[in-house]
Amino acid sequence: MLAAVLTILIVATTAAAAAPICELKISDGERQAIKASIRDYERQLKECVENKCGTEVNVIDRMTDPRYELEKHVSVECLRGCYLKSIKPVVYTWEKVLEYAGQKERIRELKEIIKRTEEMFESRKKAEAIG
């Protein structure tokens, strides 16, 4: 269950960040920088989980399998730390780009996704403690 939720959140965060690229009036170089920041986020998240959470290689890739029980392989707290650590630079980059492009609503959407993600982690942490 956690694996499916995290996969959705990771994809949603990336999609929320990537969606306005085509709408923005920015240079090709800026577009490439944005795409690179998203790829870097995905790479950092994967490396953090694999190196710091004491799990097998390719755990992020395996999360798309609904039968994969992520909680048995990785602590929720470690995943939370990796997610928040890797997403902050992307959010910072996107806030600046979206602010420059006058897309304040997109900034709110991105922050809402991050907030929901943090709430999901907190909920899982409480469930883990109870159960």
MDTraj code that builds the backbone (N, CA, C; nanometers):
import mdtraj as md
import numpy as np

residues = "MET LEU ALA ALA VAL LEU THR ILE LEU ILE VAL ALA THR THR ALA ALA ALA ALA ALA PRO ILE CYS GLU LEU LYS ILE SER ASP GLY GLU ARG GLN ALA ILE LYS ALA SER ILE ARG ASP TYR GLU ARG GLN LEU LYS GLU CYS VAL GLU ASN LYS CYS GLY THR GLU VAL ASN VAL ILE ASP ARG MET THR ASP PRO ARG TYR GLU LEU GLU LYS HIS VAL SER VAL GLU CYS LEU ARG GLY CYS TYR LEU LYS SER ILE LYS PRO VAL VAL TYR THR TRP GLU LYS VAL LEU GLU TYR ALA GLY GLN LYS GLU ARG ILE ARG GLU LEU LYS GLU ILE ILE LYS ARG THR GLU GLU MET PHE GLU SER ARG LYS LYS ALA GLU ALA ILE GLY".split()
xyz = np.array([
    [0.0826, -0.1198, 0.0000],
    [0.0000, 0.0000, 0.0000],
    [0.0868, 0.1259, 0.0000],
    [0.1843, 0.1305, 0.0898],
    [0.2721, 0.2474, 0.0956],
    [0.3456, 0.2659, -0.0365],
    [0.3890, 0.1563, -0.0964],
    [0.4607, 0.1652, -0.2238],
    [0.3745, 0.2329, -0.3297],
    [0.2489, 0.1946, -0.3385],
    [0.1588, 0.2535, -0.4379],
    [0.1372, 0.4016, -0.4109],
    [0.1161, 0.4365, -0.2848],
    [0.0946, 0.5769, -0.2480],
    [0.2179, 0.6594, -0.2810],
    [0.3355, 0.6084, -0.2449],
    [0.4583, 0.6820, -0.2730],
    [0.4823, 0.6972, -0.4223],
    [0.4556, 0.5933, -0.4970],
    [0.4729, 0.6010, -0.6423],
    [0.3845, 0.7107, -0.6991],
    [0.2599, 0.7145, -0.6553],
    [0.1667, 0.8173, -0.7017],
    [0.2173, 0.9554, -0.6641],
    [0.2654, 0.9709, -0.5406],
    [0.3140, 1.1013, -0.4961],
    [0.4382, 1.1454, -0.5723],
    [0.5289, 1.0525, -0.5964],
    [0.6501, 1.0860, -0.6712],
    [0.6137, 1.1281, -0.8128],
    [0.5259, 1.0533, -0.8754],
    [0.4821, 1.0860, -1.0112],
    [0.4053, 1.2178, -1.0109],
    [0.3186, 1.2379, -0.9114],
    [0.2396, 1.3615, -0.9044],
    [0.3290, 1.4829, -0.8862],
    [0.4295, 1.4704, -0.8009],
    [0.5210, 1.5818, -0.7793],
    [0.5950, 1.6149, -0.9078],
    [0.6449, 1.5128, -0.9741],
    [0.7167, 1.5334, -1.1001],
    [0.6236, 1.5923, -1.2052],
    [0.5031, 1.5402, -1.2151],
    [0.4067, 1.5892, -1.3142],
    [0.3675, 1.7335, -1.2853],
    [0.3472, 1.7648, -1.1580],
    [0.3098, 1.9016, -1.1215],
    [0.4210, 1.9988, -1.1579],
    [0.5430, 1.9544, -1.1403],
    [0.6557, 2.0402, -1.1745],
    [0.6726, 2.0522, -1.3254],
    [0.6547, 1.9423, -1.3964],
    [0.6807, 1.9408, -1.5405],
    [0.5672, 2.0000, -1.6234],
    [0.4451, 1.9930, -1.5745],
    [0.3290, 2.0340, -1.6531],
    [0.3397, 2.1732, -1.7148],
    [0.3810, 2.2743, -1.6398],
    [0.3784, 2.4077, -1.6991],
    [0.4963, 2.4413, -1.7902],
    [0.5901, 2.3496, -1.8113],
    [0.7078, 2.3817, -1.8925],
    [0.6679, 2.4357, -2.0291],
    [0.5761, 2.3687, -2.0961],
    [0.5395, 2.4102, -2.2317],
    [0.4653, 2.5434, -2.2321],
    [0.4021, 2.5778, -2.1214],
    [0.3242, 2.7011, -2.1142],
    [0.4104, 2.8235, -2.0831],
    [0.5262, 2.8009, -2.0264],
    [0.6093, 2.9121, -1.9819],
    [0.6827, 2.9778, -2.0982],
    [0.6931, 3.1073, -2.0901],
    [0.7690, 3.1808, -2.1909],
    [0.9117, 3.1955, -2.1394],
    [0.9868, 3.0873, -2.1577],
    [1.1255, 3.0847, -2.1130],
    [1.2116, 3.0284, -2.2259],
    [1.3414, 3.0474, -2.2124],
    [1.4330, 3.0010, -2.3174],
    [1.4472, 2.8490, -2.3150],
    [1.4999, 2.7950, -2.4244],
    [1.5248, 2.6505, -2.4309],
    [1.6234, 2.6078, -2.3230],
    [1.7218, 2.6924, -2.2962],
    [1.8192, 2.6617, -2.1910],
    [1.7523, 2.6495, -2.0549],
    [1.6573, 2.7385, -2.0267],
    [1.5842, 2.7320, -1.8998],
    [1.4967, 2.6068, -1.8939],
    [1.4352, 2.5715, -2.0061],
    [1.3550, 2.4481, -2.0117],
    [1.4417, 2.3262, -1.9806],
    [1.5601, 2.3231, -2.0416],
    [1.6510, 2.2109, -2.0183],
    [1.6954, 2.2060, -1.8723],
    [1.7180, 2.3223, -1.8126],
    [1.7574, 2.3267, -1.6713],
    [1.6461, 2.2721, -1.5825],
    [1.5228, 2.3040, -1.6160],
    [1.4085, 2.2547, -1.5395],
    [1.3981, 2.1033, -1.5518],
    [1.4074, 2.0539, -1.6740],
    [1.4004, 1.9088, -1.6949],
    [1.5143, 1.8388, -1.6219],
    [1.6311, 1.9003, -1.6229],
    [1.7461, 1.8417, -1.5526],
    [1.7214, 1.8382, -1.4023],
    [1.6562, 1.9419, -1.3477],
    [1.6293, 1.9431, -1.2033],
    [1.5323, 1.8318, -1.1649],
    [1.4376, 1.8008, -1.2526],
    [1.3434, 1.6919, -1.2257],
    [1.4149, 1.5576, -1.2303],
    [1.4992, 1.5386, -1.3322],
    [1.5763, 1.4133, -1.3402],
    [1.6682, 1.3988, -1.2193],
    [1.7270, 1.5108, -1.1770],
    [1.8165, 1.5079, -1.0618],
    [1.7394, 1.4700, -0.9353],
    [1.6177, 1.5235, -0.9197],
    [1.5331, 1.4876, -0.8052],
    [1.5070, 1.3383, -0.8026],
    [1.4684, 1.2819, -0.9162],
    [1.4384, 1.1386, -0.9219],
    [1.5623, 1.0552, -0.8898],
    [1.6780, 1.0976, -0.9428],
    [1.8031, 1.0255, -0.9178],
    [1.8424, 1.0344, -0.7702],
    [1.8334, 1.1559, -0.7136],
    [1.8695, 1.1739, -0.5726],
    [1.7793, 1.0932, -0.4807],
    [1.6510, 1.0909, -0.5099],
    [1.5574, 1.0150, -0.4278],
    [1.5936, 0.8672, -0.4309],
    [1.6160, 0.8170, -0.5495],
    [1.6497, 0.6753, -0.5649],
    [1.7805, 0.6428, -0.4925],
    [1.8832, 0.7249, -0.5118],
    [2.0124, 0.7009, -0.4471],
    [2.0006, 0.7077, -0.2955],
    [1.9263, 0.8050, -0.2456],
    [1.9097, 0.8192, -0.1012],
    [1.8431, 0.6964, -0.0422],
    [1.7341, 0.6527, -0.1024],
    [1.6623, 0.5357, -0.0512],
    [1.7517, 0.4133, -0.0554],
    [1.8207, 0.3950, -0.1665],
    [1.9036, 0.2755, -0.1811],
    [2.0269, 0.2779, -0.0919],
    [2.0837, 0.3960, -0.0663],
    [2.2072, 0.4043, 0.0118],
    [2.1858, 0.4274, 0.1609],
    [2.0783, 0.4946, 0.1977],
    [2.0594, 0.5313, 0.3383],
    [1.9513, 0.4526, 0.4095],
    [1.8636, 0.3915, 0.3352],
    [1.7516, 0.3226, 0.3995],
    [1.7763, 0.1733, 0.4147],
    [1.8957, 0.1283, 0.3817],
    [1.9311, -0.0115, 0.4020],
    [1.8435, -0.1088, 0.3272],
    [1.8178, -0.0796, 0.2027],
    [1.7309, -0.1658, 0.1236],
    [1.8022, -0.2129, -0.0019],
    [1.7405, -0.3049, -0.0708],
    [1.8026, -0.3571, -0.1920],
    [1.7981, -0.2549, -0.3047],
    [1.8809, -0.2780, -0.4034],
    [1.8875, -0.1893, -0.5189],
    [1.7545, -0.1959, -0.5941],
    [1.7195, -0.0867, -0.6580],
    [1.5991, -0.0752, -0.7417],
    [1.4683, -0.0752, -0.6627],
    [1.4715, -0.0369, -0.5368],
    [1.3478, -0.0335, -0.4588],
    [1.2472, 0.0647, -0.5188],
    [1.2939, 0.1783, -0.5662],
    [1.2030, 0.2772, -0.6249],
    [1.1369, 0.2186, -0.7496],
    [1.2155, 0.1498, -0.8314],
    [1.1589, 0.0879, -0.9516],
    [1.0546, -0.0177, -0.9162],
    [1.0774, -0.0908, -0.8093],
    [0.9861, -0.1989, -0.7706],
    [0.8578, -0.1466, -0.7057],
    [0.8566, -0.0205, -0.6657],
    [0.7391, 0.0355, -0.5993],
    [0.6156, 0.0343, -0.6880],
    [0.6328, 0.0292, -0.8175],
    [0.5164, 0.0296, -0.9066],
    [0.4401, -0.1022, -0.9027],
    [0.5011, -0.2061, -0.8486],
    [0.4345, -0.3359, -0.8353],
    [0.3455, -0.3321, -0.7114],
    [0.2119, -0.3425, -0.7273],
    [0.1218, -0.3326, -0.6121],
    [0.1425, -0.4433, -0.5087],
    [0.2058, -0.5513, -0.5477],
    [0.2303, -0.6614, -0.4530],
    [0.3557, -0.6390, -0.3692],
    [0.4360, -0.5404, -0.4070],
    [0.5602, -0.5136, -0.3351],
    [0.5281, -0.4415, -0.2045],
    [0.5625, -0.5012, -0.0929],
    [0.5318, -0.4436, 0.0382],
    [0.6518, -0.3632, 0.0865],
    [0.6523, -0.2378, 0.0470],
    [0.7647, -0.1492, 0.0744],
    [0.7958, -0.1382, 0.2231],
    [0.6906, -0.1364, 0.3056],
    [0.7107, -0.1206, 0.4501],
    [0.7982, -0.2302, 0.5094],
    [0.8014, -0.3457, 0.4470],
    [0.8827, -0.4564, 0.4976],
    [1.0302, -0.4389, 0.4634],
    [1.0600, -0.3459, 0.3743],
    [1.1969, -0.3282, 0.3273],
    [1.2593, -0.1951, 0.3691],
    [1.1770, -0.0948, 0.3918],
    [1.2266, 0.0398, 0.4168],
    [1.1442, 0.1048, 0.5277],
    [1.2114, 0.1783, 0.6176],
    [1.1358, 0.2483, 0.7216],
    [1.0689, 0.3723, 0.6622],
    [0.9516, 0.4009, 0.7115],
    [0.8760, 0.5172, 0.6649],
    [0.9547, 0.6445, 0.6928],
    [1.0192, 0.6521, 0.8080],
    [1.0950, 0.7719, 0.8452],
    [1.2118, 0.7959, 0.7485],
    [1.2786, 0.6891, 0.7083],
    [1.3892, 0.7034, 0.6136],
    [1.3376, 0.7524, 0.4784],
    [1.2278, 0.6954, 0.4323],
    [1.1684, 0.7399, 0.3054],
    [1.1288, 0.8867, 0.3121],
    [1.0701, 0.9252, 0.4231],
    [1.0281, 1.0640, 0.4417],
    [1.1488, 1.1569, 0.4308],
    [1.2558, 1.1209, 0.5011],
    [1.3767, 1.2030, 0.4976],
    [1.4337, 1.2159, 0.3570],
    [1.4394, 1.1044, 0.2864],
    [1.4918, 1.1065, 0.1490],
    [1.4033, 1.1894, 0.0573],
    [1.2725, 1.1719, 0.0688],
    [1.1795, 1.2455, -0.0166],
    [1.1942, 1.3954, 0.0063],
    [1.1896, 1.4369, 0.1331],
    [1.1956, 1.5798, 0.1627],
    [1.3310, 1.6388, 0.1249],
    [1.4377, 1.5632, 0.1470],
    [1.5719, 1.6117, 0.1121],
    [1.5857, 1.6307, -0.0389],
    [1.5338, 1.5372, -0.1158],
    [1.5517, 1.5438, -0.2611],
    [1.4532, 1.6386, -0.3289],
    [1.3367, 1.6606, -0.2693],
    [1.2359, 1.7434, -0.3352],
    [1.2590, 1.8931, -0.3121],
    [1.3233, 1.9308, -0.2021],
    [1.3390, 2.0733, -0.1699],
    [1.4097, 2.1540, -0.2785],
    [1.5223, 2.1055, -0.3355],
    [1.5846, 2.1850, -0.4428],
    [1.4942, 2.2014, -0.5652],
    [1.4161, 2.0995, -0.5967],
    [1.3247, 2.1074, -0.7110],
    [1.2162, 2.2102, -0.6828],
    [1.1601, 2.2049, -0.5641],
    [1.0549, 2.3001, -0.5275],
    [1.1089, 2.4427, -0.5321],
    [1.2294, 2.4621, -0.4800],
    [1.2901, 2.5956, -0.4823],
    [1.3056, 2.6449, -0.6262],
    [1.3596, 2.5590, -0.7136],
    [1.3773, 2.5954, -0.8548],
    [1.2435, 2.6299, -0.9179],
    [1.1436, 2.5443, -0.8933],
    [1.0128, 2.5668, -0.9534],
    [0.9440, 2.6908, -0.9003],
    [0.9588, 2.7188, -0.7735],
    [0.8976, 2.8404, -0.7196],
    [0.9524, 2.9627, -0.7915],
    [1.0839, 2.9660, -0.8116],
    [1.1453, 3.0808, -0.8789],
    [1.0985, 3.0918, -1.0246],
    [1.0974, 2.9791, -1.0954],
    [1.0555, 2.9801, -1.2360],
    [0.9084, 3.0177, -1.2485],
    [0.8243, 2.9565, -1.1665],
    [0.6803, 2.9838, -1.1741],
    [0.6477, 3.1262, -1.1313],
    [0.7201, 3.1756, -1.0313],
    [0.7003, 3.3139, -0.9882],
    [0.7367, 3.4086, -1.1026],
    [0.8488, 3.3829, -1.1659],
    [0.8941, 3.4627, -1.2803],
    [0.7903, 3.4603, -1.3925],
    [0.7268, 3.3453, -1.4126],
    [0.6281, 3.3297, -1.5200],
    [0.4879, 3.3738, -1.4781],
    [0.4721, 3.4204, -1.3541],
    [0.3415, 3.4657, -1.3076],
    [0.2423, 3.3540, -1.2824],
    [0.2915, 3.2366, -1.2498],
    [0.2061, 3.1185, -1.2292],
    [0.1916, 3.0876, -1.0796],
    [0.1377, 3.1817, -1.0048],
    [0.1237, 3.1658, -0.8592],
    [0.0383, 3.0441, -0.8218],
    [-0.0647, 3.0150, -0.9012],
    [-0.1521, 2.9005, -0.8715],
    [-0.0742, 2.7695, -0.8779],
    [0.0173, 2.7580, -0.9716],
    [0.0999, 2.6365, -0.9825],
    [0.1889, 2.6198, -0.8597],
    [0.2368, 2.7304, -0.8055],
    [0.3186, 2.7234, -0.6836],
    [0.2341, 2.6676, -0.5701],
    [0.1113, 2.7163, -0.5571],
    [0.0219, 2.6656, -0.4524],
    [-0.0058, 2.5169, -0.4720],
    [-0.0274, 2.4741, -0.5970],
    [-0.0525, 2.3320, -0.6255],
    [0.0663, 2.2463, -0.5838],
    [0.1859, 2.2907, -0.6179],
    [0.3068, 2.2162, -0.5843],
    [0.3240, 2.2065, -0.4328],
    [0.3014, 2.3173, -0.3634],
    [0.3131, 2.3163, -0.2170],
    [0.2071, 2.2261, -0.1542],
    [0.0893, 2.2215, -0.2139],
    [-0.0177, 2.1349, -0.1629],
    [0.0203, 1.9875, -0.1774],
    [0.0821, 1.9517, -0.2884],
    [0.1274, 1.8134, -0.3067],
    [0.2312, 1.7778, -0.2008],
    [0.3245, 1.8676, -0.1760],
    [0.4280, 1.8427, -0.0746],
    [0.3627, 1.8283, 0.0626],
    [0.2665, 1.9147, 0.0927],
    [0.1970, 1.9086, 0.2217],
    [0.1241, 1.7753, 0.2381],
    [0.0529, 1.7320, 0.1346],
    [-0.0180, 1.6034, 0.1414],
    [0.0795, 1.4874, 0.1582],
    [0.1937, 1.4979, 0.0940],
    [0.2954, 1.3938, 0.1071],
    [0.3444, 1.3858, 0.2507],
    [0.3736, 1.5002, 0.3104],
    [0.4189, 1.5019, 0.4498],
    [0.3117, 1.4446, 0.5420],
    [0.1852, 1.4774, 0.5154],
    [0.0755, 1.4231, 0.5961],
    [0.0655, 1.2720, 0.5813],
    [0.0866, 1.2223, 0.4588],
    [0.0830, 1.0785, 0.4355],
    [0.1940, 1.0095, 0.5141],
    [0.3130, 1.0677, 0.5122],
    [0.4235, 1.0090, 0.5873],
    [0.3933, 1.0084, 0.7370],
    [0.3371, 1.1172, 0.7863],
    [0.3038, 1.1258, 0.9288],
    [0.1993, 1.0211, 0.9656],
    [0.0996, 1.0042, 0.8806],
    [-0.0039, 0.9038, 0.9030],
    [0.0556, 0.7634, 0.9060],
    [0.1458, 0.7336, 0.8116],
    [0.2103, 0.6015, 0.8071],
    [0.2988, 0.5800, 0.9292],
    [0.3645, 0.6860, 0.9727],
    [0.4515, 0.6768, 1.0906],
    [0.3684, 0.6418, 1.2137],
    [0.2522, 0.7056, 1.2277],
    [0.1636, 0.6759, 1.3407],
    [0.1112, 0.5334, 1.3318],
    [0.0742, 0.4908, 1.2117],
    [0.0239, 0.3544, 1.1928],
    [0.1327, 0.2522, 1.2242],
    [0.2563, 0.2836, 1.1876],
    [0.3693, 0.1949, 1.2146],
    [0.3921, 0.1837, 1.3655],
    [0.3759, 0.2953, 1.4370],
    [0.3962, 0.2958, 1.5819],
    [0.2879, 0.2152, 1.6535],
    [0.1661, 0.2223, 1.6027],
    [0.0546, 0.1492, 1.6634],
    [0.0663, 0.0011, 1.6352],
    [0.1048, -0.0270, 1.5119],
    [0.0947, -0.1568, 1.4760],
    [0.1702, -0.2634, 1.4382],
])
top = md.Topology()
chain = top.add_chain()
for i, resn in enumerate(residues, 1):
    res = top.add_residue(resn, chain, resSeq=i)
    for name in ("N", "CA", "C"):
        top.add_atom(name, md.element.get_by_symbol(name[0]), res)
traj = md.Trajectory(xyz[None], top)
